[in-house]
């Protein structure tokens, strides 16, 4: 199973760092999904929800899903890594 390293940081703290199977972010042109091997990409983010399916222990209902509310920022996507620099972020 291919995975991505996800880093979600704000100016004040690292909110999350871990290995995930997929990430969805609120890009300025609409929601964008990212899977391992995605082409390099930079985008501004708008206020909304970031969701990530973890590569860690699965529940009986499938992969564990993490959800964060962000107030904007930017995202850098590489084939094996997603870095989100958010203005602010809280885990839901």
FIMILUM-938228 format. One record per atom (N, C-alpha, C): residue in three letters; x, y, z. Coordinates in steps of 0.02 Angstrom, whole numbers, padded with zeros to 5 digits, always signed. Each point is the difference from the previous one (the first is absolute). Layout:
<pts>
ALAXYZ...
</pts>
This chain:
<pts>
UNK+00042-00059+00000UNK-00042+00059+00000UNK+00044+00062+00000UNK-00009+00043-00049UNK+00038+00062-00004UNK-00030+00051+00048UNK+00043+00043+00026UNK-00022+00049+00050UNK+00031+00068-00014UNK-00024+00050+00037UNK+00025+00068-00002UNK+00019+00021+00070UNK+00050+00043+00006UNK+00015+00032+00063UNK-00041+00065+00002UNK-00041+00009+00051UNK-00040+00061+00006UNK+00026+00042+00058UNK+00014+00063-00014UNK+00019+00049+00051UNK-00050+00057-00003UNK-00034+00013+00055UNK-00047+00056+00006UNK+00026+00045+00055UNK+00021+00061-00020UNK+00029+00046+00048UNK-00034+00068-00005UNK+00003+00036+00056UNK-00022+00070+00003UNK+00060+00041+00023UNK-00005+00066+00000UNK+00056+00040+00025UNK+00018-00015+00073UNK-00047-00029+00038UNK+00011-00012+00071UNK+00020-00071+00019UNK-00021-00049-00042UNK+00012-00070+00020UNK-00006-00048-00058UNK+00027-00060+00011UNK-00012-00055-00046UNK-00064-00034+00025UNK-00051+00000-00042UNK-00064-00028+00019UNK-00002-00076-00012UNK+00031-00022-00054UNK+00001-00072-00015UNK+00060-00017-00043UNK+00029-00057+00014UNK+00052-00028-00042UNK-00008-00076+00001UNK-00008-00030-00059UNK-00008-00072-00002UNK-00006-00026-00071UNK-00008-00065-00004UNK-00004-00034-00065UNK-00074-00012-00015UNK-00020+00019-00061UNK-00070-00006-00021UNK-00005-00033-00068UNK-00059-00024-00016UNK-00014-00030-00066UNK-00025+00051-00050UNK-00037+00051+00025UNK-00026+00052-00044UNK-00016+00062+00040UNK-00004+00057-00034UNK-00015+00064+00031UNK-00047+00038-00046UNK-00048+00036+00028UNK-00043+00046-00038UNK+00006+00069+00032UNK+00011+00051-00041UNK+00009+00068+00025UNK-00046+00048-00037UNK-00020+00056+00034UNK-00042+00050-00032UNK+00041+00050-00040UNK+00021-00019-00060UNK+00040+00044-00043UNK-00043+00057-00025UNK+00032+00053-00022UNK-00038+00060-00020UNK-00043-00011-00062UNK+00014-00051-00039UNK-00042-00015-00058UNK-00048-00058+00013UNK-00005-00021+00062UNK-00044-00056+00018UNK+00038-00053+00039UNK-00036-00048+00026UNK+00032-00053+00039UNK+00047-00041-00043UNK+00059-00016+00027UNK+00050-00037-00036UNK+00019-00062+00039UNK-00002-00057-00032UNK+00021-00062+00031UNK+00071-00018-00021UNK+00038-00028+00047UNK+00070-00018-00013UNK+00011-00072+00019UNK+00029-00038-00046UNK+00019-00070+00012UNK+00076-00005-00010UNK+00031-00054+00026UNK+00072-00009-00012UNK+00016+00002-00075UNK+00055+00032-00018UNK+00020+00005-00069UNK-00028+00061-00036UNK-00037+00043+00035UNK-00030+00060-00031UNK+00055+00044-00028UNK-00014+00034-00055UNK+00047+00047-00029UNK+00013+00058+00048UNK+00060+00028+00000UNK+00014+00058+00042UNK-00049+00056-00014UNK-00020+00035+00054UNK-00053+00050-00006UNK+00004+00047+00059UNK-00012+00064-00012UNK-00007+00051+00053UNK-00068+00033-00009UNK-00033+00015+00056UNK-00065+00033-00004UNK-00014+00039+00063UNK-00038+00053-00008UNK-00027+00036+00058UNK-00059-00041+00027UNK-00012+00005+00064UNK-00056-00034+00031UNK-00050+00052+00026UNK-00063-00018-00001UNK-00054+00042+00026UNK-00024-00031+00065UNK-00038+00037+00041UNK-00027-00030+00060UNK-00041-00063-00016UNK+00009-00051+00039UNK-00037-00062-00012UNK+00029-00058+00039UNK-00012-00059-00025UNK+00017-00061+00035UNK+00053-00041-00037UNK+00051-00021+00037UNK+00050-00046-00026UNK-00017-00069+00028UNK-00002-00050-00044UNK-00012-00069+00023UNK+00057-00044-00024UNK+00019-00046+00043UNK+00055-00046-00017UNK-00019-00070+00024UNK+00013-00049-00043UNK-00009-00070+00019UNK+00068-00027+00020UNK+00006-00021+00062UNK+00065-00021+00025UNK+00019-00069-00026UNK+00065-00012+00002UNK+00026-00066-00019UNK+00006-00045+00060UNK-00013+00028+00059UNK+00007-00038+00062UNK-00060-00047+00009UNK-00005-00027+00058UNK-00051-00049+00018UNK-00069+00019-00027UNK-00031-00049-00031UNK-00067+00011-00027UNK-00053-00021+00050UNK-00058+00031-00005UNK-00056-00020+00042UNK-00041-00051-00039UNK-00052-00026+00030UNK-00042-00048-00035UNK-00036+00031-00059UNK-00003+00067-00002UNK-00035+00036-00053UNK+00048+00025-00055UNK+00064-00017+00005UNK+00048+00022-00050UNK+00054+00042+00031UNK+00038+00037-00040UNK+00055+00041+00026UNK-00024+00054+00047UNK+00042+00017+00047UNK-00015+00055+00046UNK+00003+00066-00038UNK-00050+00042+00010UNK-00003+00064-00035UNK+00012+00057+00050UNK+00048+00043-00016UNK+00014+00060+00040UNK-00030+00060-00035UNK-00028+00046+00039UNK-00031+00060-00028UNK+00026+00061+00037UNK+00017+00052-00038UNK+00024+00063+00028UNK-00036+00057-00034UNK-00020+00050+00039UNK-00026+00063-00028UNK+00057+00049-00006UNK+00007+00031-00059UNK+00052+00050-00010UNK-00032+00066-00022UNK+00037+00054+00010UNK-00026+00066-00019UNK+00033+00028-00062UNK+00038-00041-00035UNK+00035+00021-00061UNK+00073-00016+00007UNK+00037+00013-00053UNK+00072-00013-00001UNK+00023-00022-00068UNK+00048-00046-00001UNK+00024-00027-00064UNK+00021-00073+00010UNK+00005-00035-00057UNK+00018-00071+00002UNK+00054-00013-00053UNK+00048-00041+00018UNK+00050-00024-00047UNK-00009-00076-00005UNK-00010-00024-00061UNK-00010-00071-00013UNK+00061-00026-00038UNK+00030-00053+00024UNK+00053-00036-00034UNK-00023-00072-00006UNK+00032-00041-00042UNK-00023-00069-00009UNK-00005-00041+00064UNK+00041+00017+00051UNK+00000-00040+00061UNK-00014+00041+00063UNK-00020+00064-00008UNK-00007+00045+00058UNK-00050+00054-00015UNK-00039+00019+00052UNK-00046+00057-00003UNK+00016+00044+00060UNK+00014+00063-00012UNK+00013+00047+00053UNK-00053+00055-00003UNK-00036+00008+00054UNK-00052+00051+00004UNK+00023+00053+00050UNK+00005+00062-00024UNK+00017+00057+00043UNK-00065+00038+00010UNK-00032-00010+00056UNK-00066+00030+00012UNK+00006+00061+00044UNK-00045+00049-00011UNK-00003+00059+00043UNK-00017-00022+00071UNK-00050-00044+00007UNK-00016-00032+00064UNK-00034-00067-00017UNK+00004-00047+00046UNK-00029-00066-00011UNK-00019-00031+00067UNK-00057-00034-00001UNK-00022-00038+00059UNK-00025-00067-00022UNK+00016-00051+00039UNK-00025-00067-00017UNK-00072-00006+00023UNK-00041-00030-00043UNK-00071-00009+00014UNK-00011-00069+00029
</pts>
